[in-house]
Amino acid sequence: MFVSRIEAESTTLAEALERYALDAAPKKKDAYHVTLRCRRLSKRTLARKALAAIRGKDIAAFIRERQDEGVGTHMIRLGLVSPSHLFNTARTAWGMESP
């Protein structure tokens, strides 16, 4: 089965985070904080990349960046929960595919 990745290749993480904050976050028990984390992440360098271009090394660099800022591991982990669910939502609910 052929699945187009065009949308994932043309949608930045920031754009997807905005959509996630509007569509999926309000359904979360902790909607306010999820939305806040999405907005904070959307201001990061990582958010300028297309969804299809984000790799494990990019996430590792983001984690190192946060550690260098003095952020604790628990907060880093919480900050990665939304992007993880975002990628699943983009794939299942929005029909975006990423390599």
N, CA, C and O of each residue as an XYZ file, in Angstrom:
396
protein
N       0.840     -1.173      0.000
C       0.000      0.000      0.000
C       0.888      1.241      0.000
O       1.797      1.354      0.823
N       0.636      2.156     -0.903
C       1.388      3.401     -0.982
C       0.771      4.426     -0.045
O      -0.440      4.648     -0.055
N       1.620      5.048      0.765
C       1.171      6.112      1.653
C       2.045      7.328      1.396
O       3.271      7.240      1.462
N       1.431      8.442      1.110
C       2.177      9.664      0.829
C       2.707     10.282      2.120
O       2.014     10.334      3.136
N       3.956     10.748      2.050
C       4.561     11.420      3.197
C       4.649     12.919      2.954
O       5.299     13.634      3.717
N       4.007     13.396      1.910
C       4.118     14.800      1.525
C       3.713     15.722      2.671
O       4.407     16.700      2.949
N       2.614     15.427      3.330
C       2.161     16.300      4.420
C       3.161     16.299      5.575
O       3.446     17.354      6.143
N       3.694     15.134      5.928
C       4.683     15.057      7.007
C       5.981     15.753      6.618
O       6.696     16.268      7.478
N       6.285     15.767      5.326
C       7.504     16.428      4.858
C       7.342     17.942      4.769
O       8.333     18.672      4.785
N       6.112     18.417      4.676
C       5.887     19.859      4.541
C       5.351     20.501      5.822
O       5.204     21.722      5.883
N       5.062     19.708      6.830
C       4.554     20.226      8.101
C       5.675     20.251      9.125
O       6.303     19.227      9.391
N       5.925     21.420      9.699
C       6.965     21.512     10.723
C       6.413     21.011     12.057
O       5.202     20.910     12.256
N       7.329     20.705     12.947
C       6.918     20.288     14.288
C       6.118     21.400     14.956
O       5.144     21.117     15.655
N       6.506     22.654     14.758
C       5.774     23.786     15.346
C       4.325     23.820     14.860
O       3.408     24.044     15.649
N       4.121     23.598     13.563
C       2.759     23.583     13.013
C       1.958     22.417     13.581
O       0.780     22.564     13.905
N       2.596     21.271     13.697
C       1.915     20.101     14.251
C       1.600     20.303     15.730
O       0.540     19.890     16.199
N       2.511     20.933     16.467
C       2.265     21.216     17.886
C       1.081     22.160     18.052
O       0.278     21.999     18.971
N       0.975     23.135     17.171
C      -0.159     24.061     17.224
C      -1.469     23.312     16.974
O      -2.457     23.515     17.681
N      -1.464     22.460     15.979
C      -2.660     21.664     15.672
C      -2.995     20.727     16.825
O      -4.160     20.569     17.191
N      -1.959     20.105     17.398
C      -2.147     19.200     18.531
C      -2.729     19.958     19.722
O      -3.631     19.457     20.394
N      -2.220     21.158     19.988
C      -2.709     21.962     21.111
C      -4.186     22.322     20.936
O      -4.920     22.440     21.918
N      -4.614     22.493     19.697
C      -6.012     22.839     19.429
C      -6.926     21.620     19.389
O      -8.054     21.676     19.880
N      -6.448     20.511     18.804
C      -7.294     19.336     18.579
C      -7.241     18.297     19.699
O      -8.279     17.870     20.205
N      -6.042     17.896     20.080
C      -5.885     16.762     20.993
C      -5.717     17.166     22.449
O      -6.258     16.508     23.337
N      -4.982     18.228     22.705
C      -4.691     18.621     24.088
C      -5.949     18.884     24.921
O      -5.988     18.488     26.085
N      -6.982     19.541     24.367
C      -8.171     19.793     25.186
C      -8.847     18.519     25.708
O      -9.594     18.573     26.685
N      -8.595     17.398     25.075
C      -9.189     16.131     25.509
C      -8.403     15.485     26.642
O      -8.854     14.508     27.240
N      -7.228     16.031     26.934
C      -6.370     15.484     27.979
C      -6.847     15.958     29.348
O      -7.430     17.034     29.481
N      -6.588     15.129     30.363
C      -6.958     15.493     31.726
C      -6.209     16.755     32.164
O      -6.763     17.604     32.862
N      -4.960     16.866     31.753
C      -4.105     17.989     32.117
C      -3.930     18.914     30.910
O      -2.808     19.273     30.550
N      -5.037     19.291     30.298
C      -5.019     20.032     29.034
C      -4.214     21.325     29.109
O      -3.478     21.650     28.178
N      -4.345     22.057     30.198
C      -3.640     23.337     30.317
C      -2.132     23.139     30.216
O      -1.461     23.836     29.455
N      -1.600     22.192     30.980
C      -0.152     21.967     30.988
C       0.343     21.352     29.677
O       1.444     21.666     29.223
N      -0.447     20.499     29.082
C      -0.069     19.920     27.785
C       0.033     21.034     26.741
O       0.986     21.079     25.963
N      -0.940     21.917     26.729
C      -0.927     23.048     25.793
C       0.273     23.952     26.051
O       0.921     24.413     25.111
N       0.565     24.200     27.310
C       1.714     25.033     27.672
C       3.022     24.401     27.201
O       3.890     25.094     26.669
N       3.168     23.087     27.394
C       4.381     22.391     26.935
C       4.491     22.440     25.412
O       5.588     22.588     24.873
N       3.369     22.319     24.726
C       3.380     22.413     23.258
C       3.854     23.792     22.818
O       4.668     23.907     21.901
N       3.359     24.816     23.455
C       3.747     26.184     23.078
C       5.221     26.442     23.358
O       5.906     27.090     22.567
N       5.705     25.934     24.481
C       7.128     26.111     24.802
C       8.008     25.378     23.799
O       9.007     25.919     23.325
N       7.634     24.151     23.482
C       8.426     23.364     22.540
C       8.398     23.977     21.144
O       9.379     23.890     20.406
N       7.290     24.589     20.785
C       7.176     25.167     19.438
C       8.132     26.343     19.227
O       8.350     26.759     18.089
N       8.701     26.879     20.297
C       9.659     27.987     20.193
C      11.097     27.495     20.076
O      12.008     28.299     19.880
N      11.312     26.198     20.192
C      12.649     25.614     20.145
C      13.112     25.421     18.701
O      12.305     25.393     17.772
N      14.413     25.291     18.537
C      15.010     25.053     17.220
C      14.455     23.784     16.585
O      14.200     23.750     15.381
N      14.268     22.751     17.383
C      13.748     21.473     16.887
C      12.410     21.654     16.173
O      12.116     20.940     15.214
N      11.604     22.600     16.633
C      10.262     22.801     16.084
C      10.274     23.326     14.651
O       9.248     23.287     13.972
N      11.413     23.813     14.187
C      11.501     24.314     12.804
C      11.649     23.191     11.781
O      11.482     23.411     10.581
N      11.958     21.998     12.256
C      12.165     20.863     11.346
C      10.828     20.262     10.917
O       9.841     20.309     11.650
N      10.823     19.702      9.722
C       9.637     18.985      9.243
C       9.479     17.703     10.047
O      10.470     17.109     10.474
N       8.247     17.279     10.254
C       7.995     16.053     11.019
C       8.767     14.870     10.447
O       9.346     14.078     11.190
N       8.771     14.758      9.131
C       9.431     13.621      8.486
C      10.946     13.669      8.629
O      11.616     12.657      8.425
N      11.494     14.827      8.975
C      12.952     14.975      9.067
C      13.484     14.751     10.480
O      14.698     14.681     10.672
N      12.610     14.639     11.462
C      13.049     14.481     12.848
C      13.463     13.034     13.090
O      12.720     12.096     12.806
N      14.662     12.886     13.619
C      15.247     11.569     13.896
C      15.611     11.465     15.374
O      15.525     12.442     16.117
N      16.009     10.299     15.777
C      16.418     10.060     17.157
C      17.548     10.965     17.598
O      17.586     11.401     18.748
N      18.468     11.250     16.691
C      19.597     12.129     17.032
C      19.117     13.539     17.349
O      19.728     14.232     18.163
N      18.029     13.972     16.716
C      17.469     15.295     16.998
C      16.863     15.334     18.401
O      17.009     16.318     19.127
N      16.188     14.260     18.766
C      15.608     14.167     20.110
C      16.723     14.116     21.148
O      16.631     14.760     22.193
N      17.781     13.347     20.861
C      18.925     13.265     21.778
C      19.580     14.634     21.950
O      19.969     14.996     23.060
N      19.704     15.390     20.874
C      20.280     16.740     20.952
C      19.386     17.656     21.782
O      19.879     18.476     22.556
N      18.072     17.514     21.621
C      17.129     18.304     22.408
C      17.268     17.973     23.891
O      17.254     18.872     24.732
N      17.400     16.696     24.212
C      17.568     16.279     25.608
C      18.856     16.870     26.182
O      18.855     17.395     27.296
N      19.954     16.788     25.426
C      21.228     17.371     25.887
C      21.101     18.878     26.101
O      21.618     19.423     27.076
N      20.411     19.537     25.186
C      20.197     20.982     25.290
C      19.463     21.322     26.588
O      19.839     22.251     27.304
N      18.415     20.558     26.876
C      17.637     20.788     28.105
C      18.479     20.494     29.343
O      18.388     21.220     30.333
N      19.304     19.434     29.304
C      20.182     19.122     30.431
C      21.183     20.244     30.653
O      21.460     20.614     31.795
N      21.725     20.787     29.574
C      22.680     21.893     29.673
C      22.038     23.144     30.273
O      22.725     23.981     30.860
N      20.730     23.266     30.124
C      19.993     24.391     30.709
C      19.702     24.160     32.186
O      19.176     25.040     32.867
N      20.047     22.968     32.680
C      19.823     22.646     34.086
C      18.458     22.055     34.385
O      18.061     21.974     35.547
N      17.741     21.645     33.366
C      16.419     21.060     33.543
C      16.581     19.618     34.019
O      17.419     18.879     33.502
N      15.785     19.225     34.996
C      15.853     17.875     35.547
C      15.281     16.836     34.602
O      14.506     17.149     33.698
N      15.677     15.601     34.830
C      15.248     14.510     33.950
C      13.730     14.324     33.943
O      13.153     13.988     32.909
N      13.083     14.539     35.084
C      11.627     14.379     35.144
C      10.936     15.393     34.228
O      10.010     15.046     33.495
N      11.390     16.640     34.273
C      10.780     17.671     33.428
C      11.090     17.438     31.948
O      10.261     17.714     31.081
N      12.282     16.932     31.672
C      12.624     16.605     30.280
C      11.701     15.505     29.777
O      11.182     15.580     28.663
N      11.500     14.490     30.599
C      10.612     13.385     30.228
C       9.194     13.895     29.979
O       8.561     13.522     28.991
N       8.699     14.745     30.873
C       7.356     15.303     30.683
C       7.273     16.112     29.390
O       6.254     16.091     28.699
N       8.347     16.819     29.074
C       8.367     17.614     27.853
C       8.354     16.785     26.586
O       8.005     17.285     25.517
N       8.732     15.519     26.699
C       8.757     14.638     25.529
C       7.492     13.800     25.384
O       7.305     13.140     24.363
N       6.628     13.818     26.384
C       5.393     13.036     26.304
C       4.493     13.577     25.200
O       3.970     12.804     24.397
N       4.309     14.887     25.150
C       3.440     15.479     24.126
C       3.945     15.223     22.710
O       3.155     14.833     21.850
N       5.251     15.430     22.433
C       5.716     15.126     21.071
C       5.535     13.660     20.695
O       5.221     13.344     19.548
N       5.731     12.773     21.653
C       5.546     11.351     21.375
C       4.097     11.076     20.985
O       3.836     10.397     19.992
N       3.162     11.601     21.761
C       1.746     11.408     21.451
C       1.375     12.154     20.175
O       0.521     11.704     19.412
N       2.018     13.295     19.948
C       1.769     14.062     18.727
C       2.095     13.231     17.489
O       1.311     13.201     16.540
N       3.247     12.556     17.491
C       3.623     11.731     16.338
C       2.618     10.598     16.132
O       2.264     10.280     14.997
N       2.159      9.991     17.220
C       1.145      8.936     17.098
C      -0.167      9.501     16.569
O      -0.817      8.883     15.725
N      -0.557     10.671     17.060
C      -1.788     11.314     16.599
C      -1.678     11.709     15.130
O      -2.622     11.522     14.362
N      -0.532     12.255     14.741
C      -0.327     12.642     13.338
C      -0.454     11.432     12.423
O      -1.010     11.526     11.328
N       0.060     10.305     12.876
C       0.016      9.092     12.061
C      -1.392      8.507     12.020
O      -1.896      8.187     10.943
N      -2.032      8.363     13.181
C      -3.310      7.656     13.232
C      -4.514      8.538     12.918
O      -5.390      8.132     12.154
N      -4.569      9.730     13.491
C      -5.752     10.579     13.327
C      -5.654     11.529     12.137
O      -6.660     11.836     11.496
N      -4.444     11.992     11.844
C      -4.285     12.967     10.768
C      -3.817     12.337      9.468
O      -3.754     13.019      8.445
N      -3.489     11.058      9.485
C      -3.085     10.352      8.274
C      -1.710     10.700      7.747
O      -1.427     10.481      6.569
N      -0.845     11.240      8.597
C       0.521     11.567      8.173
C       1.433     10.378      8.414
O       1.343      9.704      9.440
N       2.295     10.136      7.470
C       3.274      9.058      7.620
C       4.663      9.653      7.650
O       4.955     10.627      6.957
N       5.508      9.060      8.455
C       6.894      9.491      8.573
C       7.770      8.258      8.438
O       7.389      7.171      8.872
N       8.945      8.421      7.836
C       9.800      7.245      7.641
C      10.249      6.634      8.951
O      10.973      5.639      8.952
